[in-house]
Amino acid sequence: MTENQLKSDKQYAAYLARKFFSGQISKREILDQFPEYAKDFKMRLLFDRIKKKPRQSWFFGVSKKTYEKFIIETYEIIEDLESEKFRLKTMKRLFQELWLQSTNSSEPIQCMSILLHEVAKSTTNSKEEIRRYLNLLISKKYINRISDKPLLYEFTESGKEIKTDLDIEKIIKNVA
């Protein structure tokens, strides 16, 4: 098996991007070797960043500050692809949407699919990844499914106690 087959597509894409941005491979080489990216939003985003990497020069290129910002944002995408760790920013956004949908836990949570889509759109994650976060909350008994038709969820007593970023961070640390 080749190295490309041994690594997952996401990790391989991140590996190639790191080599490209460190100057080890050319743009043509990375575009030829880049795995299928159409189904994954972050891989598509990384591919676009590789194709549209700005030039850094004193006359025709972008400013040093703009270039550094581009590189920092790109390496954040690479780190997201390399690791499957839960992120505080994403979990916090999911909790905000859940609290809004449940009117501060006084009503059941409806339209979970739309809620997942909104969180995915605002955090640049896939819907499947946001579903992992939701499944974590369900498995840790912070949210319960109360009805199948219509599909309704509600916060449990332990879920209602989560109010701060520190509480959300504890949930994420308990998984890792």
C-alpha positions as CSV (number, residue, x, y, z in Angstrom):
1,M,0.0,0.0,0.0
2,T,1.2,3.5,-0.7
3,E,1.4,6.3,1.8
4,N,-1.7,7.9,0.3
5,Q,-3.8,4.7,1.0
6,L,-2.6,4.3,4.5
7,K,-3.6,7.8,5.7
8,S,-7.2,9.0,5.8
9,D,-8.0,11.6,3.1
10,K,-8.3,14.4,5.6
11,Q,-5.0,13.6,7.3
12,Y,-3.3,13.2,3.9
13,A,-4.6,16.5,2.7
14,A,-3.3,18.2,5.8
15,Y,0.0,16.5,5.4
16,L,0.3,17.7,1.8
17,A,-0.7,21.2,2.8
18,R,1.9,21.4,5.5
19,K,4.6,20.3,2.9
20,F,3.3,22.9,0.4
21,F,3.3,25.8,2.8
22,S,6.7,24.9,4.1
23,G,8.0,24.9,0.6
24,Q,8.8,21.2,0.3
25,I,6.5,20.5,-2.7
26,S,5.3,22.7,-5.6
27,K,1.8,23.9,-6.3
28,R,1.5,21.5,-9.3
29,E,2.6,18.5,-7.2
30,I,0.0,19.2,-4.4
31,L,-2.8,19.8,-6.9
32,D,-2.0,16.5,-8.6
33,Q,-1.8,14.5,-5.3
34,F,-4.6,16.1,-3.4
35,P,-7.3,13.6,-2.5
36,E,-11.0,13.8,-3.4
37,Y,-12.3,16.9,-1.7
38,A,-15.8,17.4,-3.1
39,K,-17.7,15.8,-0.1
40,D,-15.9,17.5,2.7
41,F,-16.2,21.2,3.3
42,K,-12.9,21.7,5.1
43,M,-10.9,19.8,2.5
44,R,-12.6,22.0,-0.2
45,L,-11.7,25.1,1.8
46,L,-8.1,24.0,2.1
47,F,-7.9,23.2,-1.6
48,D,-9.2,26.6,-2.4
49,R,-6.6,28.2,-0.1
50,I,-3.9,26.3,-1.8
51,K,-5.0,27.4,-5.2
52,K,-5.4,31.0,-4.2
53,K,-2.3,31.4,-2.0
54,P,-1.4,35.1,-2.2
55,R,2.1,36.2,-3.3
56,Q,4.2,37.9,-0.7
57,S,6.4,40.5,-2.3
58,W,7.2,44.1,-1.8
59,F,5.7,45.3,-5.1
60,F,3.0,43.1,-6.5
61,G,2.0,40.9,-3.5
62,V,-0.1,41.4,-0.5
63,S,1.1,43.0,2.7
64,K,3.0,41.1,5.3
65,K,0.1,41.4,7.8
66,T,-2.4,40.0,5.3
67,Y,-0.1,37.2,4.3
68,E,0.4,36.2,8.0
69,K,-3.3,36.3,8.6
70,F,-3.8,34.0,5.6
71,I,-1.2,31.5,6.9
72,I,-2.6,31.5,10.4
73,E,-6.1,30.8,9.1
74,T,-4.8,28.1,6.8
75,Y,-2.9,26.3,9.6
76,E,-6.1,26.4,11.7
77,I,-7.9,24.5,8.9
78,I,-5.0,22.1,8.7
79,E,-5.1,21.4,12.4
80,D,-8.9,20.8,12.2
81,L,-8.3,18.2,9.5
82,E,-5.5,16.5,11.4
83,S,-7.3,16.1,14.6
84,E,-10.8,14.9,15.5
85,K,-10.8,16.7,18.8
86,F,-13.9,18.5,20.0
87,R,-13.6,22.3,19.8
88,L,-14.9,24.7,22.4
89,K,-16.0,27.2,19.7
90,T,-18.2,24.6,18.0
91,M,-19.7,23.2,21.2
92,K,-20.4,26.8,22.5
93,R,-22.2,27.7,19.3
94,L,-24.3,24.5,19.5
95,F,-25.3,25.3,23.1
96,Q,-26.3,28.8,22.1
97,E,-28.5,27.4,19.3
98,L,-30.0,24.8,21.7
99,W,-30.7,27.4,24.3
100,L,-32.3,29.7,21.8
101,Q,-34.4,26.9,20.3
102,S,-35.6,25.8,23.8
103,T,-36.3,29.3,25.1
104,N,-33.8,28.8,27.9
105,S,-34.8,25.2,28.5
106,S,-38.5,26.1,29.1
107,E,-39.7,24.4,25.9
108,P,-38.8,21.3,24.0
109,I,-36.2,21.6,21.2
110,Q,-37.7,21.2,17.8
111,C,-36.3,21.3,14.2
112,M,-33.0,19.7,15.2
113,S,-32.0,19.3,11.6
114,I,-32.3,23.0,10.9
115,L,-30.4,23.8,14.1
116,L,-27.5,21.4,13.1
117,H,-27.4,23.0,9.7
118,E,-27.2,26.5,11.2
119,V,-24.4,25.5,13.6
120,A,-22.5,23.8,10.7
121,K,-22.8,26.8,8.5
122,S,-21.6,29.3,11.2
123,T,-18.7,27.1,12.4
124,T,-17.5,25.8,9.0
125,N,-18.0,22.2,10.1
126,S,-20.0,19.5,8.3
127,K,-23.4,18.5,9.6
128,E,-22.0,15.1,10.5
129,E,-19.4,16.7,12.7
130,I,-22.0,18.8,14.5
131,R,-24.1,15.6,14.9
132,R,-21.1,14.1,16.8
133,Y,-21.3,17.0,19.2
134,L,-25.0,16.5,19.7
135,N,-24.5,12.7,20.2
136,L,-21.9,13.5,22.8
137,L,-24.4,15.6,24.7
138,I,-27.1,12.9,24.4
139,S,-24.6,10.2,25.6
140,K,-23.5,12.3,28.5
141,K,-27.2,12.8,29.5
142,Y,-27.3,16.6,29.0
143,I,-30.1,16.3,26.4
144,N,-32.8,13.7,26.1
145,R,-35.0,12.7,23.2
146,I,-38.6,13.0,24.5
147,S,-40.5,12.1,21.4
148,D,-40.0,10.5,18.0
149,K,-42.9,11.9,16.1
150,P,-42.5,14.8,16.1
151,L,-38.8,14.6,17.0
152,L,-38.4,16.6,20.2
153,Y,-35.5,17.0,22.6
154,E,-35.1,18.6,26.0
155,F,-32.4,19.5,28.4
156,T,-31.9,17.3,31.4
157,E,-31.3,18.8,34.9
158,S,-27.6,18.5,34.4
159,G,-27.9,20.1,31.0
160,K,-29.8,23.0,32.4
161,E,-26.9,23.7,34.8
162,I,-24.5,24.4,31.9
163,K,-24.3,28.2,31.5
164,T,-20.6,29.2,31.1
165,D,-17.7,28.5,28.8
166,L,-16.0,26.7,31.7
167,D,-18.8,24.2,32.0
168,I,-18.7,23.5,28.2
169,E,-14.9,23.2,28.4
170,K,-15.3,20.5,31.2
171,I,-17.6,18.5,28.9
172,I,-15.0,18.6,26.1
173,K,-12.1,17.7,28.5
174,N,-14.0,14.7,29.9
175,V,-14.1,13.2,26.4
176,A,-10.4,13.7,25.7
